[in-house]
Amino acid sequence: MTSGDATRSVIGIGRAQPQTAMMAMPMGGHMRVGLEDSISFRRGALATGNAQLVARVVRLAAELGRPVATPAEARRLLGLAWSEVRPRRNGSGPPPAGGKAV
């Protein structure tokens, strides 16, 4: 038994990644996907990158009527502050203290 504010998440490793995500969505769970968990897109075909894996789960979520969290919502769900998120190489990331991102 879990409390009402519990967060359930799943991680599918290897070829079980899409099936695990599909099982979590109708139950209100959250999932993560990426090349660090699976390099395959389908049997016999390597994923071209993280974007391809994420796009598949986003499509499945839409088909199941499940909204996808924005990056800000995901940080809130995980209890992460901007200061805990590393800036990306392209300069996106948290705005500097007291200012706005350039």
VEXTISE-209584 format. One record per residue: z, x, y of N, C-alpha, C, O in turn; residue in one letter. Coordinates in nm, 4 decimals, m for minus. Example, Ala and Ser with C-alpha at 12.3 -4.5 7.8 and 13.67 -1.06 7.14 Angstrom:
- n.w;n.u;n.v;ca.w;ca.u;ca.v;c.w;c.u;c.v;o.w;o.u;o.v;residu
- 0.7800;1.3190;m0.5690;0.7800;1.2300;m0.4500;0.7800;1.3200;m0.3300;0.8465;1.4236;m0.3319;A;
- 0.7080;1.2850;m0.2250;0.7140;1.3670;m0.1060;0.7870;1.2900;0.0030;0.8039;1.3409;0.1138;S;
// end
This chain:
- n.w;n.u;n.v;ca.w;ca.u;ca.v;c.w;c.u;c.v;o.w;o.u;o.v;residu
- 0.0000;0.0849;m0.1172;0.0000;0.0000;0.0000;0.0000;0.0895;0.1235;0.0761;0.1859;0.1315;M;
- m0.0859;0.0567;0.2193;m0.0919;0.1342;0.3425;m0.0581;0.0440;0.4604;m0.0723;m0.0781;0.4538;T;
- m0.0138;0.1061;0.5668;0.0175;0.0282;0.6861;m0.1117;m0.0135;0.7561;m0.2179;0.0423;0.7286;S;
- m0.1033;m0.1098;0.8449;m0.2200;m0.1608;0.9152;m0.2883;m0.0586;1.0040;m0.4055;m0.0753;1.0377;G;
- m0.2176;0.0473;1.0429;m0.2794;0.1468;1.1300;m0.3263;0.2698;1.0529;m0.3615;0.3708;1.1137;D;
- m0.3273;0.2627;0.9200;m0.3732;0.3751;0.8382;m0.5247;0.3895;0.8502;m0.5968;0.2904;0.8623;A;
- m0.5711;0.5119;0.8469;m0.7138;0.5408;0.8487;m0.7532;0.5929;0.7121;m0.6932;0.6869;0.6600;T;
- m0.8552;0.5303;0.6549;m0.9056;0.5742;0.5246;m1.0387;0.6436;0.5455;m1.1269;0.5931;0.6149;R;
- m1.0513;0.7593;0.4848;m1.1750;0.8355;0.4961;m1.2170;0.8842;0.3593;m1.1335;0.9062;0.2716;S;
- m1.3474;0.9009;0.3414;m1.3992;0.9557;0.2164;m1.4942;1.0701;0.2483;m1.5556;1.0750;0.3549;V;
- m1.5043;1.1603;0.1546;m1.5988;1.2700;0.1632;m1.6670;1.2775;0.0273;m1.6018;1.3026;m0.0741;I;
- m1.7964;1.2560;0.0251;m1.8722;1.2694;m0.0984;m1.9292;1.4096;m0.1069;m1.9987;1.4550;m0.0160;G;
- m1.9000;1.4771;m0.2150;m1.9484;1.6136;m0.2318;m2.0677;1.6110;m0.3271;m2.0633;1.5469;m0.4321;I;
- m2.1730;1.6807;m0.2895;m2.2900;1.6898;m0.3757;m2.3700;1.5607;m0.3785;m2.3785;1.4892;m0.2787;G;
- m2.4280;1.5319;m0.4930;m2.5196;1.4181;m0.5009;m2.4510;1.2835;m0.4855;m2.5194;1.1824;m0.4696;R;
- m2.3178;1.2783;m0.4897;m2.2449;1.1523;m0.4735;m2.2240;1.1141;m0.3277;m2.1650;1.0099;m0.2994;A;
- m2.2713;1.1969;m0.2342;m2.2440;1.1727;m0.0924;m2.2923;1.0357;m0.0445;m2.2121;0.9631;0.0142;Q;
- m2.4186;0.9954;m0.0657;m2.4599;0.8640;m0.0141;m2.3892;0.7476;m0.0830;m2.3554;0.6491;m0.0174;P;
- m2.3666;0.7570;m0.2117;m2.2978;0.6489;m0.2837;m2.1542;0.6341;m0.2365;m2.1043;0.5224;m0.2230;Q;
- m2.0879;0.7454;m0.2117;m1.9499;0.7415;m0.1643;m1.9427;0.6774;m0.0263;m1.8533;0.5973;0.0005;T;
- m2.0366;0.7124;0.0613;m2.0406;0.6518;0.1947;m2.0638;0.5020;0.1840;m1.9997;0.4244;0.2549;A;
- m2.1543;0.4605;0.0966;m2.1837;0.3180;0.0804;m2.0631;0.2409;0.0273;m2.0453;0.1242;0.0622;M;
- m1.9803;0.3029;m0.0558;m1.8607;0.2357;m0.1074;m1.7539;0.2238;0.0000;m1.6808;0.1248;0.0036;M;
- m1.7435;0.3228;0.0874;m1.6390;0.3234;0.1896;m1.6646;0.2207;0.2993;m1.5709;0.1587;0.3497;A;
- m1.7911;0.2024;0.3364;m1.8234;0.1172;0.4516;m1.7738;m0.0262;0.4391;m1.7078;m0.0739;0.5313;M;
- m1.8017;m0.0978;0.3304;m1.7554;m0.2369;0.3246;m1.6033;m0.2505;0.3186;m1.5488;m0.3568;0.3485;P;
- m1.5351;m0.1424;0.2798;m1.3890;m0.1463;0.2703;m1.3222;m0.1039;0.4005;m1.1995;m0.0959;0.4074;M;
- m1.4020;m0.0766;0.5045;m1.3459;m0.0373;0.6333;m1.3112;0.1093;0.6419;m1.2447;0.1516;0.7364;G;
- m1.3549;0.1877;0.5449;m1.3259;0.3312;0.5461;m1.4234;0.4070;0.6337;m1.5267;0.3542;0.6748;G;
- m1.3898;0.5289;0.6611;m1.4720;0.6181;0.7414;m1.5252;0.7267;0.6505;m1.4646;0.7572;0.5477;H;
- m1.6386;0.7856;0.6875;m1.6953;0.8902;0.6050;m1.7514;1.0010;0.6915;m1.7798;0.9828;0.8099;M;
- m1.7664;1.1155;0.6290;m1.8331;1.2260;0.6950;m1.9458;1.2710;0.6050;m1.9369;1.2605;0.4827;R;
- m2.0493;1.3199;0.6642;m2.1621;1.3718;0.5894;m2.2082;1.5007;0.6552;m2.1840;1.5224;0.7739;V;
- m2.2735;1.5846;0.5798;m2.3262;1.7076;0.6371;m2.3652;1.8067;0.5298;m2.3282;1.7925;0.4133;G;
- m2.4402;1.9069;0.5707;m2.4878;2.0090;0.4779;m2.3734;2.0871;0.4134;m2.3899;2.1441;0.3056;L;
- m2.2572;2.0897;0.4795;m2.1445;2.1619;0.4191;m2.0927;2.0909;0.2942;m2.0199;2.1503;0.2146;E;
- m2.1301;1.9634;0.2768;m2.0864;1.8865;0.1603;m2.1980;1.8660;0.0586;m2.1711;1.8533;m0.0609;D;
- m2.3212;1.8628;0.1040;m2.4346;1.8419;0.0153;m2.5612;1.8931;0.0809;m2.5889;1.8616;0.1966;S;
- m2.6387;1.9725;0.0069;m2.7638;2.0238;0.0621;m2.8828;1.9386;0.0188;m2.9951;1.9631;0.0627;I;
- m2.8598;1.8394;m0.0663;m2.9689;1.7553;m0.1166;m2.9798;1.6261;m0.0376;m2.8792;1.5675;0.0024;S;
- m3.1041;1.5820;m0.0155;m3.1264;1.4514;0.0442;m3.1461;1.3469;m0.0646;m3.0949;1.2353;m0.0559;F;
- m3.2196;1.3844;m0.1648;m3.2357;1.3014;m0.2847;m3.2658;1.3960;m0.3996;m3.2884;1.5152;m0.3787;R;
- m3.2660;1.3438;m0.5180;m3.2897;1.4272;m0.6364;m3.4192;1.5076;m0.6192;m3.5271;1.4513;m0.6003;R;
- m3.4057;1.6381;m0.6261;m3.5210;1.7263;m0.6163;m3.5683;1.7571;m0.4763;m3.6670;1.8287;m0.4600;G;
- m3.5004;1.7049;m0.3728;m3.5417;1.7289;m0.2345;m3.4232;1.7747;m0.1508;m3.3232;1.7039;m0.1388;A;
- m3.4355;1.8941;m0.0928;m3.3301;1.9451;m0.0052;m3.3338;1.8713;0.1280;m3.4402;1.8304;0.1745;L;
- m3.2177;1.8549;0.1882;m3.2094;1.7950;0.3217;m3.2697;1.8921;0.4223;m3.2578;2.0138;0.4076;A;
- m3.3339;1.8375;0.5237;m3.3916;1.9219;0.6281;m3.2870;1.9644;0.7303;m3.3101;2.0575;0.8074;T;
- m3.1729;1.8976;0.7316;m3.0644;1.9320;0.8238;m2.9612;1.8214;0.8289;m2.9774;1.7171;0.7656;G;
- m2.8556;1.8443;0.9040;m2.7495;1.7440;0.9184;m2.8015;1.6135;0.9762;m2.7572;1.5060;0.9359;N;
- m2.8952;1.6215;1.0704;m2.9467;1.5004;1.1341;m3.0070;1.4049;1.0316;m2.9904;1.2835;1.0433;A;
- m3.0757;1.4571;0.9331;m3.1354;1.3726;0.8298;m3.0273;1.3009;0.7488;m3.0409;1.1825;0.7178;Q;
- m2.9201;1.3725;0.7146;m2.8112;1.3129;0.6367;m2.7369;1.2072;0.7186;m2.7023;1.1008;0.6673;L;
- m2.7129;1.2377;0.8466;m2.6442;1.1424;0.9340;m2.7310;1.0188;0.9557;m2.6805;0.9065;0.9527;V;
- m2.8605;1.0383;0.9773;m2.9503;0.9251;1.0004;m2.9498;0.8294;0.8811;m2.9570;0.7079;0.8995;A;
- m2.9415;0.8824;0.7603;m2.9381;0.7956;0.6427;m2.8131;0.7093;0.6428;m2.8212;0.5892;0.6170;R;
- m2.6975;0.7684;0.6715;m2.5725;0.6922;0.6708;m2.5706;0.5912;0.7858;m2.5181;0.4811;0.7697;V;
- m2.6265;0.6267;0.9003;m2.6357;0.5327;1.0124;m2.7230;0.4137;0.9726;m2.6889;0.2994;1.0031;V;
- m2.8345;0.4390;0.9051;m2.9222;0.3306;0.8583;m2.8498;0.2413;0.7590;m2.8585;0.1188;0.7676;R;
- m2.7782;0.3018;0.6646;m2.7019;0.2231;0.5664;m2.5947;0.1393;0.6354;m2.5728;0.0236;0.5994;L;
- m2.5280;0.1983;0.7346;m2.4247;0.1247;0.8084;m2.4859;0.0038;0.8783;m2.4277;m0.1047;0.8771;A;
- m2.6018;0.0216;0.9384;m2.6683;m0.0902;1.0065;m2.7027;m0.2003;0.9069;m2.6858;m0.3185;0.9365;A;
- m2.7504;m0.1622;0.7898;m2.7851;m0.2617;0.6884;m2.6628;m0.3384;0.6390;m2.6735;m0.4539;0.5976;E;
- m2.5475;m0.2738;0.6437;m2.4232;m0.3390;0.6005;m2.3496;m0.4056;0.7167;m2.2418;m0.4620;0.6979;L;
- m2.4080;m0.3991;0.8372;m2.3438;m0.4606;0.9531;m2.2212;m0.3848;1.0001;m2.1310;m0.4435;1.0597;G;
- m2.2169;m0.2566;0.9742;m2.1014;m0.1735;1.0078;m2.1310;m0.0899;1.1310;m2.2258;m0.0113;1.1291;R;
- m2.0537;m0.1034;1.2384;m2.0783;m0.0205;1.3568;m2.0482;0.1264;1.3283;m1.9641;0.1586;1.2444;P;
- m2.1173;0.2139;1.3985;m2.0983;0.3580;1.3844;m2.0180;0.4060;1.5048;m2.0467;0.3676;1.6182;V;
- m1.9191;0.4888;1.4808;m1.8347;0.5398;1.5889;m1.9129;0.6352;1.6782;m1.9939;0.7147;1.6305;A;
- m1.8877;0.6262;1.8066;m1.9403;0.7249;1.9009;m1.8571;0.8524;1.8843;m1.7501;0.8475;1.8236;T;
- m1.9033;0.9657;1.9366;m1.8209;1.0866;1.9291;m1.6814;1.0662;1.9890;m1.5830;1.1149;1.9333;P;
- m1.6718;0.9949;2.1015;m1.5407;0.9709;2.1638;m1.4524;0.8851;2.0736;m1.3328;0.9113;2.0609;A;
- m1.5107;0.7824;2.0109;m1.4330;0.6981;1.9186;m1.3868;0.7784;1.7975;m1.2740;0.7618;1.7512;E;
- m1.4731;0.8649;1.7466;m1.4357;0.9477;1.6316;m1.3199;1.0404;1.6673;m1.2269;1.0569;1.5884;A;
- m1.3254;1.1014;1.7869;m1.2136;1.1874;1.8291;m1.0844;1.1084;1.8387;m0.9786;1.1566;1.7982;R;
- m1.0924;0.9849;1.8931;m0.9727;0.9020;1.9041;m0.9194;0.8670;1.7655;m0.7989;0.8756;1.7419;R;
- m1.0073;0.8277;1.6740;m0.9647;0.7927;1.5377;m0.8974;0.9100;1.4671;m0.8028;0.8919;1.3904;L;
- m0.9477;1.0308;1.4941;m0.8936;1.1509;1.4297;m0.7770;1.2115;1.5062;m0.7152;1.3074;1.4599;L;
- m0.7464;1.1556;1.6236;m0.6355;1.2082;1.7033;m0.6667;1.3425;1.7659;m0.5763;1.4239;1.7852;G;
- m0.7935;1.3676;1.7983;m0.8329;1.4946;1.8591;m0.8445;1.4793;2.0099;m0.8953;1.3787;2.0595;L;
- m0.7975;1.5786;2.0813;m0.8136;1.5825;2.2264;m0.9357;1.6675;2.2579;m0.9791;1.7472;2.1748;A;
- m0.9915;1.6511;2.3777;m1.1062;1.7325;2.4169;m1.0762;1.8805;2.4007;m1.1646;1.9573;2.3627;W;
- m0.9540;1.9216;2.4285;m0.9206;2.0635;2.4225;m0.9307;2.1186;2.2806;m0.9368;2.2401;2.2617;S;
- m0.9327;2.0302;2.1808;m0.9432;2.0755;2.0428;m1.0873;2.0812;1.9943;m1.1129;2.1226;1.8813;E;
- m1.1814;2.0403;2.0782;m1.3219;2.0378;2.0406;m1.3901;2.1576;2.1048;m1.3803;2.1773;2.2259;V;
- m1.4591;2.2377;2.0244;m1.5274;2.3552;2.0775;m1.6525;2.3145;2.1534;m1.7253;2.2262;2.1080;R;
- m1.6793;2.3761;2.2673;m1.8040;2.3482;2.3378;m1.9227;2.3921;2.2527;m1.9125;2.4873;2.1753;P;
- m2.0332;2.3238;2.2668;m2.1541;2.3595;2.1936;m2.2297;2.4663;2.2699;m2.2052;2.4890;2.3884;R;
- m2.3216;2.5315;2.2009;m2.4000;2.6385;2.2633;m2.4802;2.5887;2.3831;m2.5031;2.6638;2.4780;R;
- m2.5229;2.4631;2.3792;m2.6053;2.4122;2.4888;m2.5218;2.3736;2.6106;m2.5751;2.3213;2.7085;N;
- m2.3926;2.3990;2.6051;m2.3071;2.3723;2.7196;m2.2404;2.2371;2.7175;m2.1534;2.2102;2.8004;G;
- m2.2794;2.1498;2.6233;m2.2115;2.0202;2.6183;m2.0740;2.0419;2.5608;m2.0491;2.1419;2.4935;S;
- m1.9879;1.9525;2.5859;m1.8507;1.9644;2.5389;m1.7585;1.9095;2.6440;m1.8022;1.8346;2.7315;G;
- m1.6323;1.9444;2.6380;m1.5371;1.8880;2.7331;m1.5668;1.9366;2.8740;m1.6049;2.0519;2.8941;P;
- m1.5492;1.8478;2.9716;m1.5654;1.8927;3.1095;m1.4533;1.9885;3.1462;m1.3432;1.9777;3.0921;P;
- m1.4789;2.0817;3.2369;m1.3726;2.1732;3.2785;m1.2598;2.0969;3.3456;m1.2816;1.9914;3.4051;P;
- m1.1408;2.1505;3.3358;m1.0236;2.0850;3.3950;m1.0474;2.0622;3.5428;m1.0819;2.1547;3.6164;A;
- m1.0285;1.9376;3.5861;m1.0411;1.9024;3.7262;m1.1828;1.8957;3.7791;m1.2029;1.8802;3.8996;G;
- m1.2813;1.9072;3.6916;m1.4184;1.9026;3.7390;m1.5074;1.8276;3.6437;m1.4601;1.7694;3.5460;G;
- m1.6345;1.8286;3.6711;m1.7243;1.7612;3.5792;m1.8194;1.8639;3.5182;m1.8449;1.9703;3.5746;K;
- m1.8702;1.8279;3.4018;m1.9581;1.9188;3.3304;m2.0843;1.9453;3.4109;m2.1356;1.8573;3.4801;A;
- m2.1322;2.0657;3.4008;m2.2542;2.1051;3.4730;m2.3680;2.1111;3.3744;m2.4809;2.1422;3.4123;V;
// end
